[in-house]
Amino acid sequence: MKTDTAHSRPLAERMRPRRLEDFVGQRHLTDPDKLLPSFLQRGMIPSLLLWGPPGSGKTTLATILAHSLAADFIFFSAVLSGVKEVRRIVTEAEKKEEGDRPTILFVDEIHRFNKAQQDGFLPHVENGLFTLIGATTENPSFHVIAPLLSRCQLLVLHPLAEADIVILLTRALSDRENGLGDFNLDIEEEAIQTLAGQADGDCRRALNALEIAATLVTGKGKKTITLTDVREAAQNQSLRFDKTGEEHYNLISALHKSMRDSDPDGAAYWLRRMLASGENPLYIARRLIRFASEDIGNADPQAIQVAMACTGAFQQLGSPEGELALLQAAVYLATAAKSNAVYAAEKAINRDIKKTGSLPVPLHLRNAPTKMMRELGYGRDYKYAHDNRYGLVDQEHLPDTLRGRTYYEPTSRGYEAIIRERLIKWRTILTKMKQNKTP
């Protein structure tokens, strides 16, 4: 392989396009009648926030915009740099302010800056000292302060389609100036499609894997990259995931909603996706237990037992053997009868507690272990349910302010249908008791 300085850089870096016409993907932003070309036609751009997954082209687009506008482009990493560097950049931009050449400050991973650090950009964005382009893989509504978000135009980038990645890989293989063209390599159709599929929408990952595969092939004196070479080069590629970011919550949301909608296939898929991405299996187990109460409840009282048992099985076996127990739990929960009646009751009770505060316990329900307490009326007129042949008593169990409230309304699904019928029967009997018509 070439050893000069330019070609010692990674293939993905060398293959960055320099013109918008050469950019592949993100057509909702880059097509001739879309936003970015219109910016370039006007000769100016507003401050931007580029939000998208790794390898979707955020840095490349920022570089293209700066070069197309003949601006001073300053690359700034929120991971490697701090406030001191920001002050230096501001000072330099102020010195250049009188010139005709604008300054574009590109802040990579802007979400890594805290609130105070992000506040530092505001006055300079407002007065036009520089145009800010921030790039982030995290949801800006969570990680970028509202004043800065309101002063920047948000552009959403998507994972690249496999067809777009195939174009980039083909281009890299034939490019003699920056790519691998000098090696005159061929690639099997199945191999290039596999590379594109395994990239998970990340062109950088695809190009890195292609470069490794090319190194393997040329080292063996071969001229064709096969599926075997690609698999060797791309082994142990991780799925896109962030245990504390939006993708974490997207995946658990997909799992939860698949189970709620009684779709065992969706539930099984998203659970395996989370495990394959490196999620803590015990976090998933805790969510399964919660789901058993929140979305199944008494429609299938066995659901929480299954969730607990499968969690115990995982703790006993560990990964990977115990992961099958989590999958078993998810499938069971997805196929169980559903009810959120207990969950709805909890929310209604919490609303009343917040509204009414510490209401006193009715006297007849209070504990009366001493003579003084009995003289004060504690426990007076309490009716003992076992003295009634139905095990029922006509007495109020809520504070007077909440008298007559009904919190738990069982559904007609699963075991809760039996509970519903039982409660209807009991309420009929209690009504007759109140009318002094005890059966």
N, C-alpha and C positions, 0 to 999 in steps of 0.2 A: 504494500500500500504506500501511498505517497506520504512523505515524512516532512514536507515543508510546513511552515508555521500555520498557514491557512488551513491545510488539510489535517492538522493535528487536532483541530476542533471536532466535536461530535458531529456526525452526519446531520442530525436534526437541526443543529445550529447553522451549519453551512447551507442547508437547503431552504432557509427562510426566504420567502419571496420579498422582493424589494418594491414591487408595484402592485397596486390593488387589482389590476387585471390578471395577475398571476396567482392571486390568493384563491385557495380552493376551500369551498364550504361557506357556511354562514351567508347564504344567498339572500336571506331576508334583510341583510345589512349591506351587502356588497354589490348586488345587481345594479345595473346602470340607473334604474329609476328609484333606487332605495336611498337610505339616509347618508351613508358615508360618501358615495360619489357626489351627492348634492353639497356636502360640506366642502369637498375639494373644489367643486366648481365655483363656490363663493369665495374660496381662498381663506377660509377661517373655520375653526371648530370651537364649539363650547367645551367647557370642562366635562369630562365623561367618566362614568364608572362602567367598566367592562366586567360583567359577571358571567362566569362560565366555568366548566370543569377543566382540569389540567389538559393541556395539549389541544385546546380548541381554537387557539390563535390569538389570544389577548395581547401578548407582547408583540407579536408580528404585526397586528393591526395598528397598534400604537406607533410602532417604528415606521410603518408605511405612511401613516398620517403625518408624522413629524417631517419625514424626508420630502413628502409631496408638497408640503407648505414651506419648505426651506427654513425650518425652525431649528433653534438650538434644542437638541433632544438630550435630556438628562435622565438617565436610568437610576432609579433609587429603590433599593430593596428594604422593605419594612422589617425583614428578618435580620439583615446584616447591618443596618444603619440606624441612627437614632436622631434625637432632637438637635444635637450639635451639628450634624451634617445638614439638617434642614436649614438651620440658621446660616450656614455657609452658602448654601444654594440661594437663599433669599438675598444675601448680600451681593452675590455675583449677578443675580437677575436684576437687582436695582442698578448696578453699574451699566448693564446693557440696555436698560429701559429706554434710553433716548434713541437707540438705534432702530432700524427698520426690521430687524430679525427677531421674531417672537421666541419666547422660551416655552417649551412644553416639558413639564415635569411628570415623568411616568413613575408611579409608585406601585411596585409589584407587591402583592399580598397586603394591600392597605388595611385589611381587617386585623392585621397583627398590631397596628397602632392602637393605643388606648384612647379614651375620650379626650384627655388633655392634649395628647399628641395630635389627634385629628383636628382639634380646635385651632391648633397652630396654623393650619392651612387656610382657615376661613378668610381672614382679612386680605390675604394675597390673591385668593381666588376672586373675591369680590372686587378688588381694585384693579384686576387684570394684570398684575405683575407677571403672572405666568398662567398658562392653561394647565390644569391638572387632569391627568388621565390615571385613574386608579384601577387596578386589576385585582379581582378577588375571586376565590373559589367558593366563598361563603355568602349566604344570603345577606345582601346589604341592609335589608330592613332590620336585621338583628345585629350586624357588626359594624355598620357605618352610622355615625351620629346624624340625627335628623337635619340639623342645619347644613351639613356638608352634602347630604343626600339631596336636599332641596335645591342646591346650587349646581348640581351636576346632572347631566342627562344619562339615564341608565340604559345601557345596551346589553341585552341578554344573548349570550352565545350558547350554542347547543353542542353536545358531543358530535363529532364528525360522523357522517354516514360511512358505512363500509365502502361504498362506491367511491367516495371522495378520498378515502385512505388508499385505495387501490391506485387512484390517479397519482397521488403523491409518491407512493412506492415505485411505480413505473417510471415516474419522472426522475427519481433519485438513481435508479439503475442505469438510466441512459445519459444523465448529465455528466459530461466530461470535465467541466470546470469546477463544480462544487460537489458533485455526487460520486457515484461508483462507475461511471461510464468507461473509464480507462481499463476496467477489468473485463469488459465484454461478457458479462454474466447473463445467463438466462435464468428464468425461474418458472417452476411448474405452476400451472393454473391453480391447482389445489393448494399449493404452498402459499401463493400470494393472497388467496382468499382467506386462508387460515390466519396469516399475519394480520390482515385487515380485521378479521373477526375478533381475534384475541386482543387487539389494541383497545377494545372497550371505548371507542370513540376518541382516543388520544393519539394524535398523529406523532407526537414525540416518542411515545412508547413504540409505535409501529416502526419508525425510522431507526430507533436504537436497536430493536430486534433484528431488523434487516441488516444493519451494519455488523452485528455479531454473526449472523448467518453467513454474510459475505466473507468475513474473516475465517470462519470455519471451512468454508468451501475452498477459498484460495489457498489456505494452509494445507489442504489435502490435494492441491493441484487439480481441482475439478472446475468446471465452467457452468454447472447448472445447480441452482439452489432447489433442493428437494423438500418435500414435506417433513422428512426426518430431520433435515438441517434446521428447518424453522422451529420444529418442536424442541429441539435441543437449545436453540437460541432463546426461545421464549419461555422456557421452563420457569416455574415459580412466579409467573406474573400475577400480581395481586389485583383484585377487583377494586373499583373506585369506591372508597368508603372513608368516613371520618367519624370516629366514635363520639365526638362531641359536637359535630356540625350538622348541617341540614340533612345530609344524606342518611345519617344515623336515624333521625326522626322520620324521614321519608320511608325508610325500610320497615321500621317498627310499625308505622301507620299502615303500610300496605299489608303487613302480617295481621294486624289487629282487625282491619276492615275485611280482609278475606275470610277470617274466622267468623266475624259477625254476620257476614253475608252467606254463611254456610257453604263456602267453597273450599273443600279440602285440597284441591289441586293448587289453588293460589296460596293457601296457607303453607303447604309443604314447600312450594317454590321459594317463597319469601323467607321462610325460616332457614332453608339451606343457603340462600343468598347471603343472609346475615352471618351464618357460621363460616361460609367460604371467604367472607370479607374480613374476618377476624374479630367479629363481635364476641363479647364475653358470653359464653353459653348460660351462665347463671343469671345474667341480666334478662336474657330471653325467658328463662324459666320463671323468674319473678313476674314477668309480664303475662305469662300463660296463667299463673295462679290468679293474678288480678283479673284477667279476662273471665276466668271461671266464675268469679263473683259478680263482676260488673255486667256481663252480657249473657250469662246463663242462669246464675242464681239458683232458685228453687225449681226452675223448669227441669233441671237434671242435677239433683244434689250430689250425684256421684262425680260430676265433672271436676269439682275442686279436689276430690280425693285422687282422681286420676292425675291431675296436674301436680299435686303434692308427691304422689308416688313416683311419677316420672322424674321429678326434680331430685328426689332421693336416689333414684336409680342412676342418674347422671353423676351425682356426688360420689356414689359408690364406684362407678366405673371410670369416670373421667372421659376425656376426648381421646380418640374419636368414637370408641365403643358406645359411650353413654349418649351420644348425640341422637342415636336412633330412638331413645326413650323420649327425647324432646319432640322429635318428629311424630311419634305415636300420640303424644299429648295434644299436639297441634291439630292432628287429623281428628282425634276424638272430639275436641272442643268445637271444631268446625262443623262436625256432623251432629252435635248435640242440639236438643231443643233450646231455643233462645228466650230469654226474658231479662229485661233491665228493671223489673219492678222493684227489686231490693235497692238497686242503685238510685232509681227515681225517688224512692222513699227516703233514702239518706239525704239527697239534695233538698227535698221538701222540709225535712226535719231541721236541717242546718239553717235553712232560710228562716224558719220560725224561731229557732234558738237565737239567731243573730238579731231578730226583730224584737223578741220579747224578753231576752236576758234570762236571769236566774229565777225562773218561776218556782214558787214553793211546792214541795210535795204535798198533795192532799193529805189531811190528817189521817184518814182511814187507812192510807197506805204506809204510814210511817211506822218505824220500829219503836216498840214501847218496852224496853227492858227494865225500866224503873217505875216505882209507884208514882213519882212526881210526873213522869211523862204520861202515864196513863190518866192521871188526874187532869192533865192539860188537853186530853182528848186524843193523844197519839194512839192510833190503832182502833179507835172507837168505830163501831158499825162496820168493821171489815167483815166481808162475807167469805167463808171458806169454800172454795169451788168444789172440793171433794165431798161436801155435804149434799150437793145436788146430784141427782141421778144422771144428768147429762154432763156433769163436770163444768157447768157454766154458772156465772153469777151476773146479776144485773147491777154493776157498779162501774163508776168512771175511773179510768187509770191515767188520765192526762190531767195536767193542771187546769184549773177552772177556765183560764183564758183560752185554752185550746180545746175545750170540751167539744166532743163530737167530730174532731178531725179524723180523717182516714188517710193514712200515709201509704200503707202497703196495699196495692191493687194487683193481685196475681193475674197473670194472663191465662188464656185457655190452652196454652202450649205445654206439652210434656207433663211432668209430675205436677206442675203448678195448676194444671186443670183440676187435679184432685183437691189441691189446697183451696182452689176457688169454690168448688162445690161444697167443701166442708165449711168454709166461712159463710157462704150463703145460707146453709142449713142452720148454723149456729146463730146467725143474725135473725133468722126467722123465729127461732126458739126464744131469743132474748126479747124480741118485739112482743111476743105473747106474754113473757114474764112481766114486761113493763105495763101491759094491759091487764095484769093480774089474771092471766089466762094460762098459767103454767100447765103444759101438757102432762 
